[in-house]
C-alpha cells in the first residue's frame, strides 16, 4: 500500500485520454473552464451508482482535485464515498468503459456500475 494516498480522487492515464477525447467530441475540450464532475447517486443494484459529467460551474461546497493534469470536481457528500478512488478505463474484451477502483466499497455489483459501503 502506498503512502501517497492523501484523500483525493485519482484518474489513470487510460481514463484521462478517454475523458479528453470525449470532451473534444462534446466541443468543450479546448475550454479550460470545463472539468470532469464525479458524483455518487442513489440507485443501481447495490444501492449507489457513479455519475460522470462535464461541467463548468463550481458550487460552494465542491471538492476540487487535479490528478494526471485533469481537473476533477465532486460535491462534499459524494466525496465521502469517493476518498482515494481511482477512475480507470478499460477497452478490453471483458468490458469496455469507465470503472472505479474504490477502496471504500464493501461490495460491488457484477456490472461494476454500482456499489455499497
BELLINHU-V269917 format. One record per backbone hydrogen bond with DSSP energy under -0.5 kcal/mol. NH is the residue of the N-H (numbers start at 1). CO is the residue of the C=O. If there is no record, write none. Layout:
BEGIN
[[NH:CO] [NH:CO]]
END
This chain:
BEGIN
[[5:2] [10:85] [12:87] [16:12] [17:13] [18:14] [19:15] [20:16] [21:17] [22:18] [23:19] [24:20] [25:21] [26:22] [27:24] [28:23] [29:23] [31:28] [32:30] [34:31] [35:55] [36:71] [37:35] [37:53] [38:36] [38:73] [39:51] [41:49] [43:47] [47:44] [48:115] [49:41] [50:113] [51:39] [53:37] [55:35] [62:59] [63:74] [64:62] [65:72] [67:70] [70:67] [72:65] [72:70] [73:36] [74:63] [79:75] [80:76] [81:77] [81:78] [82:78] [83:79] [84:8] [85:8] [85:82] [86:101] [87:10] [88:99] [90:97] [92:95] [95:92] [97:90] [99:88] [101:86] [102:100] [103:101] [105:102] [106:116] [107:116] [109:114] [112:109] [115:48] [116:107]]
END
